[in-house]
Amino acid sequence: MNGQEDELFGQLAALSVHDVDDWRKHKTRQRSHKVLARQRRLAGLGRTWSRYLEPALVGSLTLVYLAWALQQVYLLKV
């Protein structure tokens, strides 16, 4: 570090600390935990979607398209 950085860190160390009161700290913590719990719950839904529902939907649509294509081929031969 150079002298300028040492001076800056010294000035920063001299600043007083202004913390929030306990009530606000508690409310912020509660809100944060609520948001994190919601994200975990949504992550579980996303995992279910990508692991089970999306492949089932894509497979079903593929079968429907295949059935339609085979029907069109059959109608061309008739």
FIMIGU-957171 format. One line per 4 residues: number of its first residue (from 1); their letters; for each residue y, z, x of N, C-alpha, C, O, CB. Coordinates in steps of 0.05 Angstrom, whole numbers, plus 5000, padded with zeros to 4 digits. Last residue first. Glycine has a CB too. Layout:
N
NUM = a = Y,Z,X,Y,Z,X,Y,Z,X,Y,Z,X,Y,Z,X  ...
REM end
This chain:
78
78 = vkll = 4137,4007,3927,4128,4002,3900,4140,3978,3888,4134,3971,3866,4133,4025,3883  4163,4014,3975,4138,4001,3976,4128,3993,3948,4112,3975,3944,4117,4018,3989  4209,4042,3961,4212,4016,3973,4186,4000,3972,4187,3976,3970,4223,4018,4001  4188,4091,3943,4200,4073,3924,4205,4045,3935,4205,4026,3920,4227,4085,3914
74 = yvqq = 4172,4112,3993,4152,4106,3972,4163,4087,3952,4150,4068,3943,4143,4132,3959  4222,4120,4016,4203,4101,4029,4182,4093,4008,4175,4070,4007,4190,4114,4053  4243,4159,3981,4256,4133,3984,4238,4112,3996,4238,4089,3988,4282,4137,4000  4206,4201,3991,4208,4189,3964,4222,4162,3965,4213,4143,3952,4224,4208,3945
70 = lawa = 4219,4212,4044,4192,4202,4037,4192,4189,4009,4179,4169,4005,4171,4224,4039  4271,4232,4036,4267,4208,4052,4239,4196,4046,4237,4171,4044,4269,4215,4082  4261,4278,4004,4277,4257,3994,4272,4231,4009,4270,4209,3997,4307,4265,3995  4230,4308,4040,4218,4299,4015,4234,4276,4003,4222,4257,3992,4217,4323,3995
66 = lyvl = 4268,4316,4080,4244,4301,4086,4231,4291,4061,4221,4268,4060,4224,4318,4102  4305,4347,4052,4313,4321,4062,4289,4304,4069,4289,4280,4063,4331,4324,4087  4273,4392,4042,4285,4377,4020,4293,4349,4029,4287,4330,4015,4309,4392,4008  4263,4409,4095,4241,4400,4078,4251,4384,4054,4238,4364,4046,4225,4424,4068
62 = tlsg = 4315,4422,4111,4300,4401,4125,4277,4390,4108,4273,4366,4107,4290,4411,4152  4326,4464,4077,4342,4440,4075,4328,4416,4089,4330,4393,4080,4370,4443,4086  4288,4501,4098,4287,4492,4070,4302,4466,4066,4292,4447,4053,4298,4513,4051  4306,4508,4151,4280,4497,4145,4277,4486,4117,4265,4465,4113,4258,4519,4150
58 = vlap = 4357,4531,4141,4355,4505,4155,4328,4492,4150,4326,4468,4145,4360,4509,4185  4340,4578,4115,4358,4559,4101,4356,4532,4114,4354,4511,4100,4387,4569,4102  4309,4603,4155,4297,4597,4129,4314,4576,4114,4303,4557,4102,4294,4622,4112  4347,4610,4196,4324,4592,4200,4311,4584,4174,4301,4562,4170,4304,4605,4218
54 = elyr = 4384,4645,4167,4392,4619,4176,4368,4601,4182,4369,4578,4173,4409,4621,4201  4352,4692,4157,4363,4676,4136,4371,4648,4144,4365,4629,4130,4387,4690,4124  4333,4713,4209,4315,4707,4186,4327,4687,4167,4315,4667,4160,4309,4732,4172  4371,4716,4251,4342,4719,4257,4325,4709,4234,4303,4698,4239,4335,4748,4264
50 = swtr = 4422,4712,4231,4414,4693,4251,4384,4694,4257,4372,4674,4266,4429,4699,4277  4421,4754,4191,4428,4726,4185,4416,4707,4205,4403,4687,4198,4458,4722,4182  4410,4799,4222,4391,4791,4201,4396,4762,4193,4377,4747,4189,4395,4809,4176  4456,4799,4254,4429,4796,4267,4409,4787,4246,4392,4770,4252,4421,4823,4280
46 = glga = 4494,4808,4215,4495,4783,4231,4468,4778,4244,4459,4755,4246,4517,4784,4252  4480,4859,4199,4478,4837,4180,4478,4810,4194,4464,4792,4186,4502,4838,4160  4491,4886,4247,4464,4886,4236,4460,4864,4216,4439,4851,4216,4457,4913,4223  4546,4878,4249,4529,4867,4270,4500,4866,4261,4486,4847,4267,4532,4883,4297
42 = lrrq = 4562,4909,4206,4565,4880,4205,4548,4866,4226,4538,4844,4221,4594,4872,4207  4551,4959,4228,4538,4951,4204,4539,4921,4201,4519,4908,4194,4551,4965,4179  4586,4960,4272,4557,4962,4276,4542,4952,4252,4522,4939,4255,4550,4991,4283  4635,4956,4244,4627,4935,4262,4597,4935,4268,4584,4915,4270,4643,4936,4288
38 = ralv = 4634,5006,4218,4634,4981,4202,4626,4957,4220,4611,4940,4210,4663,4976,4191  4637,5040,4262,4613,5041,4245,4611,5015,4228,4590,5005,4224,4614,5066,4226  4688,5027,4282,4664,5021,4298,4639,5022,4281,4621,5005,4286,4662,5042,4320  4719,5045,4239,4720,5017,4246,4695,5010,4263,4683,4989,4258,4746,5010,4262
34 = khsr = 4708,5100,4241,4702,5085,4217,4701,5055,4222,4683,5041,4212,4723,5091,4195  4727,5113,4291,4699,5116,4286,4691,5100,4261,4669,5089,4260,4691,5145,4283  4782,5105,4282,4768,5089,4302,4738,5090,4298,4724,5069,4300,4775,5099,4330  4793,5144,4243,4796,5115,4237,4781,5098,4256,4768,5078,4248,4825,5107,4237
30 = qrtk = 4783,5190,4274,4768,5185,4250,4769,5155,4243,4748,5143,4237,4778,5202,4227  4824,5184,4313,4795,5185,4321,4777,5178,4298,4758,5163,4300,4788,5212,4333  4869,5188,4282,4864,5164,4297,4835,5162,4305,4823,5140,4304,4882,5162,4321  4863,5241,4264,4863,5219,4244,4857,5193,4258,4842,5176,4248,4890,5218,4230
26 = hkrw = 4867,5270,4313,4843,5272,4296,4841,5248,4277,4819,5237,4274,4842,5299,4281  4919,5256,4328,4897,5250,4346,4870,5250,4330,4854,5232,4334,4895,5270,4369  4948,5280,4286,4948,5250,4290,4925,5241,4307,4913,5220,4302,4975,5241,4301  4935,5334,4297,4929,5322,4271,4928,5291,4273,4909,5279,4264,4951,5330,4250
22 = ddvd = 4955,5344,4349,4927,5345,4344,4919,5331,4318,4898,5318,4316,4917,5373,4343  5007,5297,4369,4998,5322,4359,4968,5321,4352,4957,5299,4349,5014,5332,4335  5008,5258,4430,5010,5261,4401,4999,5288,4393,4984,5301,4407,4995,5238,4386  5046,5271,4490,5021,5266,4476,5025,5269,4446,5045,5282,4438,4998,5284,4486
18 = hvsl = 5080,5255,4542,5086,5259,4513,5061,5251,4498,5056,5228,4493,5111,5243,4504  5094,5278,4605,5073,5268,4588,5081,5275,4559,5087,5298,4553,5045,5281,4595  5145,5253,4650,5133,5274,4634,5113,5261,4615,5114,5238,4608,5154,5290,4618  5142,5224,4715,5147,5222,4686,5133,5244,4671,5111,5253,4679,5138,5194,4676
14 = aalq = 5126,5228,4767,5147,5246,4759,5152,5245,4729,5166,5262,4718,5172,5241,4774  5091,5186,4774,5080,5213,4773,5100,5233,4763,5092,5254,4752,5070,5221,4801  5127,5144,4777,5109,5145,4754,5097,5174,4751,5094,5184,4729,5086,5125,4756  5150,5154,4827,5167,5155,4803,5149,5158,4778,5156,5172,4759,5184,5130,4801
10 = gfle = 5105,5146,4859,5118,5172,4859,5135,5175,4834,5136,5197,4822,5135,5176,4884  5095,5093,4850,5075,5112,4841,5087,5140,4841,5080,5156,4823,5051,5111,4859  5142,5072,4875,5137,5068,4847,5117,5088,4835,5121,5099,4814,5127,5039,4842  5134,5088,4928,5158,5098,4913,5153,5095,4883,5160,5113,4868,5183,5083,4922
6 = deqg = 5089,5058,4940,5088,5088,4942,5111,5100,4926,5107,5120,4912,5089,5097,4971  5109,5007,4935,5089,5016,4916,5087,5046,4916,5083,5058,4895,5062,5003,4923  5144,5007,4979,5155,5002,4952,5135,5012,4931,5143,5024,4911,5161,4972,4948  5111,5013,5023,5130,5034,5016,5141,5032,4988,5146,5052,4974,5153,5035,5035
2 = nm = 5045,4988,5007,5070,4988,5022,5089,5010,5011,5082,5024,4992,5084,4961,5020  4976,5000,5017,5000,5000,5000,5025,5000,5018,5025,5010,5040,5000,5024,4981
REM end
